[in-house]
Amino acid sequence: MHYLNKTFNIGGVRIDPPLALAPMAEVTDTYYRSLIKELGGVGLVVSEFISAEGLTRKNDRSHQMLAFNENERPVSIQIYGGDPDRMDDAAAIVEAEGVDIVDINMGCPVRKIVNSGAGSAMLKDFDKAARVVEKIRRRVRIPVTVKVRKGWESNDVLPLLKRFEEIGVSAIAIHGRTRSEAYTGASDWAYIAQVKSALNIPVFGNGDVKTAADAIRMFEMTGVDGVMIGRAALHNPFIFRDIRAYVNGEAVAANEIERRIDAMQRYLSKIEGAPNIDKWKLHKARTVIGWFSKGIPHGKDIRTGLQDITAVADVQRLLDRTREQLAAA
Ligand SMILES: Cc1cc2nc3c(=O)[nH]c(=O)nc-3n(C[C@H](O)[C@H](O)[C@H](O)COP(=O)(O)O)c2cc1C
């Protein structure tokens, strides 16, 4: 049986296939997650992190970030915050939305976040981190998961993870870098393997999976239950599908440009239908289509074209033009 057939449960939630889209701020909103889900091959999608402060103070923007589409299920919403008394209230707000899983961010390395005691700063104070998680665990019925780095400055998060397991956390996702490393160096897959073998709850390994072959290598080298992918999905939204094709020994799509344009079109349609303002739509179209156009023929033309757009309709014209060029070639 190959790795993708080894599905597992988080609480009662089935993860099939055992691959997850990592939480990414300003990226994995409902539109992006729906797209990835539609393109196929992913077993869990995780939201961008949402401020517990914002949720509990009824900030509009934070509440909008809770939106999800039924096609995303199972869907996990991630929260962050430094105030233990707000985190469980925020988790209760998330649960009331009807999502499948609530995830706690203990990995964000950004200064502004850690200075408020949130994100990876939680890894500096195990007692506080355990208290936060325990309070959330008691408060909500849906499964609670935690996403961590391997430590603040050194790789010492394991004792904390064992406490999470005792508290009743349903799964862990671990990015194999410390907070100090931010995004430098490499994700430490040997440490991920150590964490996996020391815990009984499911573990997602994360960090530096760039290709389908990398994903399989991570399963092999670490024994993790699931592989979580972030940045690679920014350029190749088909990465999850490609992992399946890879294990089945199928050739990866010959029509790379066509399928990327199809993904761009789908994304554009999703954001066109969003209730957000035009400026937001334009910004999203520019950013995401810019990413999807990397590394494919005509990609540079698309990115050059994106510099001149002033409305979403221009983006549509740009895609139409690229399709015409392809048909003529
Ligand atoms: C643009 C961007 C935004 C991110 N935002 C979050 C976030 O909101 N919550 C979180 O837990 N991790 C966040 N991360 C970290 C990713 O989830 C992941 O741990 C990291 O990118 C390593 O995995 P990768 O090598 O597959 O990208 C973010 C990463 C990127 C690149």
The ligand as an SDF file (V2000), in Angstrom:
LIG
                    3D

 31 33  0  0  0  0  0  0  0  0999 V2000
    3.1170   33.6640    2.5740 C   0  0  0  0  0  0  0  0  0  0  0  0
    3.1520   32.7400    3.7530 C   0  0  0  0  0  0  0  0  0  0  0  0
    2.2360   32.9080    4.7780 C   0  0  0  0  0  0  0  0  0  0  0  0
    2.2360   32.0460    5.8810 C   0  0  0  0  0  0  0  0  0  0  0  0
    1.2770   32.1940    6.8400 N   0  0  0  0  0  0  0  0  0  0  0  0
    1.1620   31.2660    7.8240 C   0  0  0  0  0  0  0  0  0  0  0  0
    0.0690   31.2980    8.7380 C   0  0  0  0  0  0  0  0  0  0  0  0
   -0.8240   32.1570    8.6600 O   0  0  0  0  0  0  0  0  0  0  0  0
    0.0260   30.3310    9.7050 N   0  0  0  0  0  0  0  0  0  0  0  0
    0.9880   29.3540    9.8180 C   0  0  0  0  0  0  0  0  0  0  0  0
    0.8940   28.4970   10.7020 O   0  0  0  0  0  0  0  0  0  0  0  0
    2.0180   29.3080    8.9500 N   0  0  0  0  0  0  0  0  0  0  0  0
    2.1120   30.2180    7.9670 C   0  0  0  0  0  0  0  0  0  0  0  0
    3.1260   30.1140    7.0500 N   0  0  0  0  0  0  0  0  0  0  0  0
    4.0740   28.9910    7.1450 C   0  0  0  0  0  0  0  0  0  0  0  0
    3.6110   27.8090    6.2900 C   0  0  0  0  0  0  0  0  0  0  0  0
    2.3970   27.2860    6.7430 O   0  0  0  0  0  0  0  0  0  0  0  0
    4.6850   26.6960    6.2880 C   0  0  0  0  0  0  0  0  0  0  0  0
    4.8740   26.2680    7.6150 O   0  0  0  0  0  0  0  0  0  0  0  0
    6.0270   27.1430    5.7450 C   0  0  0  0  0  0  0  0  0  0  0  0
    5.8780   27.9280    4.5670 O   0  0  0  0  0  0  0  0  0  0  0  0
    6.9290   25.9420    5.4370 C   0  0  0  0  0  0  0  0  0  0  0  0
    6.3150   25.0500    4.5160 O   0  0  0  0  0  0  0  0  0  0  0  0
    6.6670   25.0900    2.9270 P   0  0  0  0  0  0  0  0  0  0  0  0
    8.1500   24.8800    2.8050 O   0  0  0  0  0  0  0  0  0  0  0  0
    5.8670   23.9560    2.3470 O   0  0  0  0  0  0  0  0  0  0  0  0
    6.2610   26.4210    2.4200 O   0  0  0  0  0  0  0  0  0  0  0  0
    3.1840   30.9990    5.9700 C   0  0  0  0  0  0  0  0  0  0  0  0
    4.1060   30.8520    4.9490 C   0  0  0  0  0  0  0  0  0  0  0  0
    4.1040   31.6920    3.8540 C   0  0  0  0  0  0  0  0  0  0  0  0
    5.1150   31.4830    2.7530 C   0  0  0  0  0  0  0  0  0  0  0  0
  1  2  1  0
  2  3  1  0
  2 30  2  0
  3  4  2  0
  4  5  1  0
  4 28  1  0
  5  6  2  0
  6  7  1  0
  6 13  1  0
  7  8  2  0
  7  9  1  0
  9 10  1  0
 10 11  2  0
 10 12  1  0
 12 13  2  0
 13 14  1  0
 14 15  1  0
 14 28  1  0
 15 16  1  0
 16 17  1  0
 16 18  1  0
 18 19  1  0
 18 20  1  0
 20 21  1  0
 20 22  1  0
 22 23  1  0
 23 24  1  0
 24 25  2  0
 24 26  1  0
 24 27  1  0
 28 29  2  0
 29 30  1  0
 30 31  1  0
M  END
$$$$
